[in-house]
């Protein structure tokens, strides 16, 4: 766990870049993850396994970024 935490702390900028590019691509007509989240909020009717994997793929950079930011905040609080 400590290696993962250190990795996130050292690479927060890269993770932010991944979240903006991979997480939001394709950008037109709306960010892909946004469309998937609206689909899930609407009951996820008709979603297949590939759609769930795609949601995970586009959402993972945001989860990593949130985790990295939490670790950064905890690091600041400790100081």
MMTF fields as JSON, N, C-alpha, C and O atoms, coordinates in Angstrom:
{
  "mmtfVersion": "1.0.0",
  "mmtfProducer": "UNKNOWN",
  "numBonds": 315,
  "numAtoms": 316,
  "numGroups": 79,
  "numChains": 1,
  "numModels": 1,
  "chainsPerModel": [1],
  "groupsPerChain": [79],
  "chainIdList": ["A"],
  "bondAtomList": [4, 2, 8, 6, 12, 10, 16, 14, 20, 18, 24, 22, 28, 26, 32, 30, 36, 34, 40, 38, 44, 42, 48, 46, 52, 50, 56, 54, 60, 58, 64, 62, 68, 66, 72, 70, 76, 74, 80, 78, 84, 82, 88, 86, 92, 90, 96, 94, 100, 98, 104, 102, 108, 106, 112, 110, 116, 114, 120, 118, 124, 122, 128, 126, 132, 130, 136, 134, 140, 138, 144, 142, 148, 146, 152, 150, 156, 154, 160, 158, 164, 162, 168, 166, 172, 170, 176, 174, 180, 178, 184, 182, 188, 186, 192, 190, 196, 194, 200, 198, 204, 202, 208, 206, 212, 210, 216, 214, 220, 218, 224, 222, 228, 226, 232, 230, 236, 234, 240, 238, 244, 242, 248, 246, 252, 250, 256, 254, 260, 258, 264, 262, 268, 266, 272, 270, 276, 274, 280, 278, 284, 282, 288, 286, 292, 290, 296, 294, 300, 298, 304, 302, 308, 306, 312, 310],
  "bondOrderList": [1, 1, 1, 1, 1, 1, 1, 1, 1, 1, 1, 1, 1, 1, 1, 1, 1, 1, 1, 1, 1, 1, 1, 1, 1, 1, 1, 1, 1, 1, 1, 1, 1, 1, 1, 1, 1, 1, 1, 1, 1, 1, 1, 1, 1, 1, 1, 1, 1, 1, 1, 1, 1, 1, 1, 1, 1, 1, 1, 1, 1, 1, 1, 1, 1, 1, 1, 1, 1, 1, 1, 1, 1, 1, 1, 1, 1, 1],
  "groupList": [{"groupName": "UNK", "atomNameList": ["N", "CA", "C", "O"], "elementList": ["N", "C", "C", "O"], "formalChargeList": [0, 0, 0, 0], "bondAtomList": [1, 0, 2, 1, 3, 2], "bondOrderList": [1, 1, 2], "singleLetterCode": "X", "chemCompType": "L-PEPTIDE LINKING"}],
  "groupTypeList": [0, 0, 0, 0, 0, 0, 0, 0, 0, 0, 0, 0, 0, 0, 0, 0, 0, 0, 0, 0, 0, 0, 0, 0, 0, 0, 0, 0, 0, 0, 0, 0, 0, 0, 0, 0, 0, 0, 0, 0, 0, 0, 0, 0, 0, 0, 0, 0, 0, 0, 0, 0, 0, 0, 0, 0, 0, 0, 0, 0, 0, 0, 0, 0, 0, 0, 0, 0, 0, 0, 0, 0, 0, 0, 0, 0, 0, 0, 0],
  "groupIdList": [1, 2, 3, 4, 5, 6, 7, 8, 9, 10, 11, 12, 13, 14, 15, 16, 17, 18, 19, 20, 21, 22, 23, 24, 25, 26, 27, 28, 29, 30, 31, 32, 33, 34, 35, 36, 37, 38, 39, 40, 41, 42, 43, 44, 45, 46, 47, 48, 49, 50, 51, 52, 53, 54, 55, 56, 57, 58, 59, 60, 61, 62, 63, 64, 65, 66, 67, 68, 69, 70, 71, 72, 73, 74, 75, 76, 77, 78, 79],
  "secStructList": [7, 2, 2, 2, 2, 2, 2, 2, 2, 2, 6, 2, 2, 2, 2, 2, 2, 2, 2, 2, 2, 6, 6, 6, 7, 1, 7, 1, 1, 1, 7, 2, 2, 2, 2, 2, 2, 2, 2, 2, 2, 6, 6, 7, 6, 6, 7, 7, 2, 2, 2, 2, 2, 2, 2, 2, 2, 2, 2, 2, 2, 2, 2, 2, 2, 2, 2, 2, 2, 2, 2, 2, 2, 2, 2, 2, 2, 2, 7],
  "xCoordList": [0.827, 0.0, 0.868, 0.527, 1.977, 2.846, 3.439, 3.64, 3.724, 4.266, 3.221, 3.538, 1.976, 0.885, 0.687, 0.508, 0.722, 0.57, 1.695, 1.444, 2.928, 4.061, 3.947, 4.256, 3.503, 3.306, 2.293, 2.523, 1.181, 0.156, 0.662, 0.38, 1.407, 1.921, 2.916, 2.926, 3.747, 4.761, 4.178, 4.742, 3.065, 2.539, 1.15, 0.376, 0.83, -0.502, -0.759, -1.87, 0.241, 0.071, -0.216, -1.077, 0.504, 0.271, -1.135, -1.814, -1.554, -2.887, -3.955, -4.982, -3.723, -4.664, -4.745, -5.829, -3.605, -3.59, -4.36, -5.108, -4.179, -4.921, -6.424, -7.216, -6.812, -8.234, -8.847, -9.969, -8.108, -8.635, -8.692, -9.651, -7.671, -7.634, -8.422, -9.416, -7.99, -8.666, -10.05, -10.98, -10.177, -11.442, -12.556, -13.713, -12.222, -13.258, -13.401, -14.402, -12.432, -12.477, -13.597, -13.899, -14.217, -14.218, -15.005, -15.943, -14.626, -15.163, -16.45, -17.189, -16.72, -17.867, -18.858, -18.408, -20.111, -20.886, -20.871, -21.159, -20.543, -20.364, -19.29, -19.048, -18.639, -17.63, -18.242, -19.352, -17.5, -18.006, -18.437, -19.488, -17.632, -17.973, -19.255, -20.034, -19.474, -20.684, -21.921, -22.929, -21.842, -22.948, -23.215, -24.368, -22.137, -22.3, -22.925, -23.787, -22.5, -23.062, -24.542, -25.339, -24.905, -26.324, -27.125, -28.265, -26.52, -27.171, -27.406, -28.483, -26.406, -26.543, -27.589, -28.402, -27.571, -28.538, -29.964, -30.91, -30.107, -31.417, -31.873, -32.911, -31.114, -31.52, -30.667, -30.866, -29.738, -28.807, -29.528, -29.041, -30.666, -31.426, -30.712, -30.398, -30.462, -29.802, -28.288, -27.633, -27.707, -26.242, -25.773, -26.325, -24.756, -24.176, -22.819, -22.36, -22.177, -20.897, -19.847, -19.076, -19.814, -18.85, -19.083, -18.127, -20.338, -20.65, -20.162, -19.659, -20.311, -19.831, -18.308, -17.74, -17.641, -16.18, -15.741, -14.781, -16.429, -16.108, -16.277, -15.474, -17.321, -17.53, -16.379, -15.884, -15.96, -14.821, -13.551, -12.797, -13.32, -12.115, -12.041, -10.982, -13.158, -13.166, -13.255, -12.889, -13.733, -13.86, -12.641, -12.439, -11.824, -10.659, -9.685, -9.198, -9.376, -8.468, -9.007, -8.232, -10.316, -10.904, -10.817, -10.589, -10.997, -10.856, -9.414, -9.169, -8.459, -7.046, -6.725, -5.996, -7.265, -7.01, -7.596, -6.941, -8.795, -9.41, -8.588, -8.38, -8.121, -7.291, -5.982, -5.549, -5.354, -4.105, -4.314, -3.478, -5.416, -5.688, -5.964, -5.585, -6.615, -6.825, -5.489, -5.259, -4.597, -3.268, -2.476, -1.758, -2.603, -1.921, -2.454, -1.683, -3.772, -4.371, -3.933, -3.643, -3.885, -3.437, -1.98, -1.584, -1.186, 0.23, 0.366, 1.212, -0.475, -0.447, -0.906, -0.356, -1.897, -2.411, -1.359, -1.246, -0.582, 0.464, 1.538, 2.115, 1.812, 2.869, 2.403, 3.137],
  "yCoordList": [-1.199, 0.0, 1.257, 2.249, 1.218, 2.402, 2.74, 3.914, 1.718, 1.967, 2.635, 3.529, 2.191, 2.783, 4.247, 5.115, 4.507, 5.878, 6.767, 7.879, 6.28, 7.055, 7.298, 8.386, 6.281, 6.437, 7.546, 8.401, 7.533, 8.555, 9.94, 10.913, 10.035, 11.33, 11.901, 13.108, 11.048, 11.508, 11.841, 12.656, 11.222, 11.336, 11.966, 11.645, 12.846, 13.46, 14.246, 14.213, 14.943, 15.702, 14.812, 15.12, 13.714, 12.761, 12.156, 11.971, 11.855, 11.285, 12.303, 11.935, 13.574, 14.624, 14.705, 14.873, 14.586, 14.592, 13.392, 13.527, 12.234, 11.043, 11.238, 10.832, 11.855, 12.073, 12.996, 12.774, 14.016, 14.965, 14.339, 14.557, 13.562, 13.012, 11.705, 11.638, 10.679, 9.376, 9.396, 8.76, 10.123, 10.133, 10.829, 10.417, 11.876, 12.649, 12.334, 12.715, 11.652, 11.372, 10.401, 9.557, 10.453, 11.552, 12.739, 12.567, 13.92, 15.148, 15.637, 16.425, 15.172, 15.688, 14.586, 13.525, 14.702, 15.884, 16.17, 17.294, 15.184, 15.399, 14.422, 13.416, 14.705, 13.754, 12.365, 12.227, 11.355, 9.987, 9.513, 8.889, 9.804, 9.355, 10.026, 9.424, 11.256, 11.971, 11.268, 11.112, 10.856, 10.132, 8.8, 8.411, 8.094, 6.809, 7.013, 6.234, 8.051, 8.305, 8.686, 8.291, 9.444, 9.766, 8.507, 8.355, 7.614, 6.355, 5.515, 4.945, 5.441, 4.684, 5.337, 4.645, 6.666, 7.372, 7.13, 7.118, 6.94, 6.683, 5.24, 4.865, 4.425, 3.043, 2.019, 0.819, 2.45, 1.571, 0.53, -0.586, 0.901, -0.024, -0.218, 0.75, -1.455, -1.773, -1.79, -2.065, -1.503, -1.541, -2.986, -3.848, -3.227, -4.559, -4.556, -3.515, -5.719, -5.854, -4.889, -4.307, -4.72, -3.816, -2.364, -1.609, -1.981, -0.634, -0.426, 0.646, -1.445, -1.341, -1.263, -0.49, -2.066, -2.006, -0.636, -0.072, -0.099, 1.223, 2.297, 3.226, 2.165, 3.099, 3.011, 4.032, 1.798, 1.615, 2.214, 2.902, 1.955, 2.44, 3.965, 4.534, 4.627, 6.085, 6.699, 7.859, 5.944, 6.463, 6.225, 6.946, 5.241, 4.892, 6.054, 6.239, 6.845, 7.974, 8.97, 9.563, 9.157, 10.071, 9.503, 10.245, 8.191, 7.551, 7.669, 7.978, 7.427, 7.582, 9.028, 9.275, 9.976, 11.384, 11.768, 12.459, 11.341, 11.636, 11.047, 11.698, 9.81, 9.167, 9.926, 10.141, 10.331, 11.086, 12.42, 12.836, 13.085, 14.366, 14.202, 15.058, 13.117, 12.832, 12.618, 13.156, 11.835, 11.618, 12.918, 13.149, 13.77, 15.065, 15.921, 16.58, 15.907, 16.668, 16.164, 16.954, 14.84, 14.258, 14.601, 14.826, 14.64, 15.004, 16.445, 16.742, 17.346, 18.753, 18.91, 19.724, 18.145, 18.224, 17.762, 18.324, 16.736, 16.219, 17.257, 17.286, 18.12, 19.127, 20.175, 21.124],
  "zCoordList": [0.0, 0.0, 0.0, -0.646, 0.716, 0.798, -0.565, -0.878, -1.384, -2.729, -3.62, -4.404, -3.489, -4.261, -3.859, -4.713, -2.558, -2.058, -2.586, -3.049, -2.517, -3.025, -4.522, -5.006, -5.251, -6.697, -6.974, -7.829, -6.257, -6.467, -6.099, -6.799, -5.004, -4.574, -5.577, -5.822, -6.155, -7.111, -8.481, -9.211, -8.834, -10.2, -10.272, -11.173, -9.346, -9.338, -10.627, -11.156, -11.129, -12.37, -13.564, -14.388, -13.651, -14.737, -14.635, -15.646, -13.428, -13.229, -13.617, -14.187, -13.314, -13.72, -15.241, -15.801, -15.905, -17.371, -17.925, -18.893, -17.319, -17.736, -17.55, -18.401, -16.446, -16.185, -17.241, -17.697, -17.618, -18.607, -19.996, -20.736, -20.353, -21.712, -21.814, -22.537, -21.102, -21.195, -20.563, -21.061, -19.475, -18.758, -19.507, -19.425, -20.234, -20.906, -22.391, -22.998, -22.993, -24.432, -24.764, -23.921, -25.889, -26.845, -26.3, -25.522, -26.706, -26.13, -26.786, -26.195, -28.006, -28.748, -29.01, -29.443, -28.807, -28.438, -26.927, -26.517, -26.108, -24.671, -24.212, -24.878, -23.077, -22.592, -22.391, -21.879, -22.801, -22.816, -21.434, -21.29, -20.421, -19.073, -18.595, -17.855, -19.008, -18.624, -19.202, -18.512, -20.442, -21.055, -20.376, -20.188, -20.004, -19.312, -17.939, -17.531, -17.22, -15.896, -15.988, -15.137, -17.008, -17.204, -17.525, -17.087, -18.289, -18.639, -17.379, -17.202, -16.515, -15.266, -14.367, -13.754, -14.286, -13.467, -13.965, -13.177, -15.258, -15.842, -15.701, -16.248, -14.976, -14.741, -15.455, -15.266, -16.257, -16.976, -17.83, -18.011, -18.34, -19.181, -20.511, -21.204, -20.855, -22.111, -22.037, -23.042, -20.87, -20.753, -20.772, -20.088, -21.56, -21.645, -20.957, -20.487, -20.898, -20.198, -20.754, -19.991, -22.061, -22.671, -22.225, -22.043, -22.052, -21.588, -20.151, -19.815, -19.307, -17.926, -17.894, -17.122, -18.734, -18.814, -19.29, -18.764, -20.275, -20.81, -19.732, -19.643, -18.922, -17.812, -16.814, -16.339, -16.502, -15.597, -16.203, -15.515, -17.47, -18.144, -18.134, -17.868, -18.421, -18.46, -17.063, -16.88, -16.082, -14.724, -13.855, -12.878, -14.18, -13.355, -13.168, -12.052, -14.194, -13.954, -12.927, -12.177, -12.888, -11.909, -10.499, -9.544, -10.363, -9.049, -8.573, -7.407, -9.464, -9.104, -8.731, -7.771, -9.483, -9.194, -7.842, -7.062, -7.557, -6.268, -5.129, -4.105, -5.31, -4.297, -4.106, -2.974, -5.199, -5.118, -4.409, -3.607, -4.699, -4.048, -2.559, -1.76, -2.184, -0.755, -0.069, 1.014, -0.684, -0.105, -0.024, 0.949, -1.043, -1.02, 0.133, 0.83, 0.327, 1.413, 2.776, 3.674, 2.929, 4.201, 4.464, 5.608, 3.403, 3.532, 4.018, 4.861, 3.481, 3.908, 5.351, 6.092, 5.749, 7.126, 8.121, 9.211, 7.754, 8.645, 8.917, 10.004, 7.927, 8.089, 8.997, 9.273]
}
